[in-house]
Every structure is written in structure tokens, then in C-alpha cells.
Amino acid sequence: MPFRSSNPSSSKPCSTPTFEQDRENLFNSLMHQSRLINQQPENYKSVAQYLAKVASEFDQVKKLAELEKHVDKRDVPRCFPVRCDMLKEEMQKLSQGLASKSLPPLLGSLIIEMFATHFGRLTLDGNSSVDSLPQIMERKIGSNQFDWKNRNVIDEEGQRVVRYAHPIFVRLNRAVSDCHCLQCTKRTPIRSKDHTKGKDRVEHTSPKEKCPSRFGRSYMVNEFTGRLR
């Protein structure tokens, strides 16, 4: 993960283009790992190790964001460290699940793509619409590509996705309390039934959009959702 040192004595360790370029590089790297484990499931161990390595770097990412906030006066949103912590935790869980073979490679592939999308949404300019990759990722999420719960799931494999992947998506996609960045404020609370407790609960989701991602849906997601319809 190519994030720079957070040492303030270095020469402008994380300038504006540096963070955006590093983020794009990691997005592409995560997408590569997603395709790799889908095409060659026998690589599950190396993919698990990769995820563990990426997860270990998120504390550094948060330090760099804090440095940007104080040195370059960037409008780092309150949700940034929270989203980093959530991604770190979920990546660690997936890494362990793949390493122990408790999760099938195809499910891992879908979740890694989800991680890539949510990582691509991270921005150091919470109230700016200039940063293009987060906007593209927002449209990808708004297209309901990851809304597996509302699909007509008919097979056991699809049910596994709903049980395991959908709660992860809901967690990563929710608005963060007291954050007023563009991403958090556009998420409105909706009520869904918590069947385990028989009560309504509030979840935050992105508004439904019909704008496709510039990157398009990757072939492995198309292949999987094609079986769910």
C-alpha cells in the first residue's frame, strides 16, 4: 500500500495529488485481487495475506489525513477515521475467513470489490465535489449494485451472500454520526425490520440512482448477479 510517511519533517509528505493517486492505485490493486481470487481460487492464501497487509496500513492513512488537515488545512471529514477503522476491521475479518477456508473464494471476490468501492470513496475534502473518484464510487453504490438483499435470491450461494455480505455493506455505507460531509448528509435514514428483535431499526443508505459507474460493473459481479435473478 503506497501511502507516504506521516513524518512532518519530510518534504510535503502527502500533497493533494499524492493522496488521490495513492487511493486510485490501491483501488486498482484491490480490484485486481478481487478478479484474481475469482479466476484462480487457489490463490486464496496470497489474497488473504494481501488483505491483512492493507488492513495494517489504515492507521498510517489516518495519520496522513490528520497531517493534511493541520498542515494543508484540508477539510477532512469527521467520518474519515471512522470509515478507515471499519474498512480495517472488515478486511481483517475477510482475511481470516479466506485463510481458514471458511468463506468461498467467489464470496471473497465480491466483498473485496465492495472494499475497493468504499475505499475509493474516501476523500480528504468532505464538502468538495472536485474529487472525482469518490463521486464515481458514489454512483456505483447508488446504482444498487451491492443491494443483494433485495434481489430474488434462489440458490444457496446467493443466500450466503445475503447473510454475510449485505450486513458488511450496510455497515460501510451508513452515515457517520455528527459528520456533515457530502457523503454522510446525502444518506437518509430508512426503517427496516430487525427480525431478530421484532423491532424497527434505522439504517442509512444512499439514495437510489440510475447512473452507471464509469468503470461499469465488473464481470464477476455480473456473472454472480446473473444467477440471482
N, C-alpha and C positions, 0 to 999 in steps of 0.2 A: 504494500500500500504506500504510494509515493508521497505521503504528506511530509512537509518540511519540519525542521526543528523549530520548537517554540522558544528558543533562546533569544531573549530580547536584544542581545549584543550582536546577533548576526545581522547581515545587511538585508533589511526588509524581508524577513523570512517567509512571509505569506502575503504577497501583494495581491491586489484584486484579481488579476488574471491567473495567479498561481493556484488559488483555491478552486476556481472554476475548472481549470484544466485538470487538476488532480481529481476532482469529483467526477469529471467526464471519463477520465482514464479508469477509475475504479468502477464506474457504471459499466463500461465496456468489458472490463475484466470479469465482473460478476455475471454479465450476460454470457460471456464465453464459458464460464464454469457451469452455468445452467444448461447450455447446449451440450457441453462435454459429458455431463453425467446422464443426460437424456440419450445421447447417441452411443455412449460407451459406459454402461452402468458399472463395469468392472473398475472404473476409476473412482469409486465412491470414497476410498480411503484418502486419496490425494485431495479430493474436493473437500472432505471433512477437515483435513489439515489446513487447507486454504481458508476456510471459513473461520477456523479458530484463530488463524493469524490476523485476519481482517478484524475480528472482534477485539483482539488485543490492542488494536491501534486507535480505538474510538476515544480513549482518554486523551490521546495526543491531539486528535481532531478538536476536542472541546477546548484544550489549552490554546490551540491556534486561533480558534474563534474568539476566545476571550482576549487574546493579544490584539486581534484585528479590531475588536470593539474599543479598546483603550488607546491603541496607537494610531489607527487609521480612522477612528470614530465611525466605524460602520454600524449600521442599525441591526445588529444581530438579534433575532427574535428570542423571546423568553423560552420558546419551545425548543430551540436548537439543542441544548444539552440533554433535555428530556428525550427527544427523538433519538439522539445518539445512544443514550442508555438503553432505550427499548430495542433498537437495532442490535446493539451489542449482546443483550441478553437473549434475543431470539436467535441470533446467529450461533451463539454458544450452544443453545439447545439443539438446533438443527445439526450442528457439527457432531454432537454427541450421539444424536439419533442415527445419523448416517454411519458413523464409525462403528456403532454397535449393531448395525443392520436391522434396527427396529423400525426404520422407515424405508419404504421402497424408493429407488432412485428417481422414478418419474415424479413422485410427490416432492422429493427434494428439489428437482429441477424447477417445478412450478413455484416453490417457495423462494428459491434463490432469485428467480426473476422478479418476484414480488419485492424482495430485499433491494434489488438493483433499482427498481422503480422508486421505492421510498427513499433510498439514498440519493437518487438523482433529484429528489425534491428539496433536499437540504440547501438552505441558502443563508448567506451572511447579510442579506438585505431584505429583511422581513416585510417591508412596506414598499418595495420597488417591483415594478413589472418589467424591468430591463433584463433581469437574469432569465435567459431563455430556457435552459434545460428544466428547471423546476416547473415552468409553465407547461412544457411538453408532457412532463410526467403527471401533472395535474389533469391534463386532458385524457391521458391514458387511464388514470384511475376513474375519472368521470365517465368514461365510456363503459364502465361496469364490467371491464374485462375480468376483474378478480371477484365479481359478485357470484361466487359459486353457490351460495346458499339459496339463491332464488332461481337456480337452473333446475330443469327437470331431470334430476339425477336418477338413473335407473339401474346402475350396476354397483357392485361392492366397491370398486376402485373409486368411483365418483363419491360414494358415501364417505369414504375415508378422507377425501379432500375436504368435504364439507365439515366433517368432525374436527379435523386437525388444522387445515389451512385457514378456514374462514375466521376463527377466533383470532388468529395472528393478524390477519388483515384488519379486522375491526380495531384491534388494539393499536396498530401502527397508524391507522387512518383517523383516529379520533382527534378532536380539538384538544389542545392543552389548556388547562385552567389558567386564567389571567394573562393569556397571550393574545395580543391583538394584531398579529401579523395577518397578511392577506390569506394565507392558507388556513389559519385557525378560524378567522372570522367568517369565511365562506362556508364553514361546516355548521349546519343547523341541527339541533337535537331532534331526534325522532324516537318514538317509543316502540319498543319491540318486546314481545312476551318472553320473560325468563321462565322457561318451563320447569327449571329445577326448583324454583321457589314459588311459582304461581303468581308472580308479581310483574308489573311493568318495570322496565328499566330504560334508562336514557342512553342512547348511543349517538355518536357524532359520525356522520358520513358526509361524503362530498356530494354536491348536487348532481343529479343525472344530466349528462351531456351527451350529445350525439356527434362530438368532434373527435375523429380518429387521431391516434398518435402519429406523429411524423415518422416514427420508427415502424409503425404498424404492429400488429400482433405477431409475435414470433411463431415460428412453425410449430413448436412443441405445444404451445397453448392452443393454437388452432386445432392441432391433432387431438388434444385431450378433450376440449370442449365440444368437438365434433361428435365424440362418443357420448357426451352427456345430454345432447339434445333429444 
